[in-house]
């Protein structure tokens, strides 16, 4: 849900309101209770990530060779070490 900026044209009070997109704009000033409040057009904050961090590597799977190649490599190295002894 977006945060909207409002300005009371009677007293000059400027405030923000967290509202649904389909919600009606606020018409009454919370300070002076005047009905002269307008919603301001702002650039917005864009996309905000909150949390410990978002990294490129969070969703990547490490590249690995197929399991059959790994097993063959281990067997080969064991055979070589036995031959050396």
C-alpha positions, -999 to 999 in steps of 0.1 A, spaced: 0 0 0 13 34 -9 19 64 14 2 96 3 12 132 11 -15 157 20 -15 194 25 -41 215 44 -46 247 25 -62 264 55 -34 259 82 -5 246 60 -2 214 79 15 187 57 11 150 66 14 115 52 -11 88 53 -6 50 46 -37 41 25 -49 15 0 -49 26 -36 -87 24 -38 -93 44 -6 -109 78 -9 -85 108 -3 -86 124 31 -106 156 31 -104 167 67 -72 182 83 -62 163 115 -50 196 131 -75 223 123 -104 200 111 -109 221 80 -122 204 48 -96 221 26 -71 192 23 -56 181 -10 -35 151 -19 -1 161 -33 16 145 -63 50 131 -53 77 110 -69 73 83 -43 101 63 -27 100 35 -53 109 0 -43 123 -4 -7 139 -36 4 138 -42 42 157 -70 58 192 -82 65 202 -79 28 195 -91 -7 224 -104 -26 229 -116 -62 241 -150 -48 210 -156 -26 191 -173 -54 219 -188 -75 227 -225 -73 264 -233 -74 275 -250 -106 286 -285 -100 296 -314 -122 272 -344 -125 275 -369 -96 289 -396 -118 320 -375 -126 325 -367 -89 325 -404 -80 349 -413 -108 373 -385 -97 373 -398 -61 378 -434 -72 407 -424 -95 425 -404 -68 421 -433 -44 436 -458 -69 465 -434 -76 473 -431 -39 473 -469 -35 496 -473 -65 521 -448 -50 524 -468 -18 
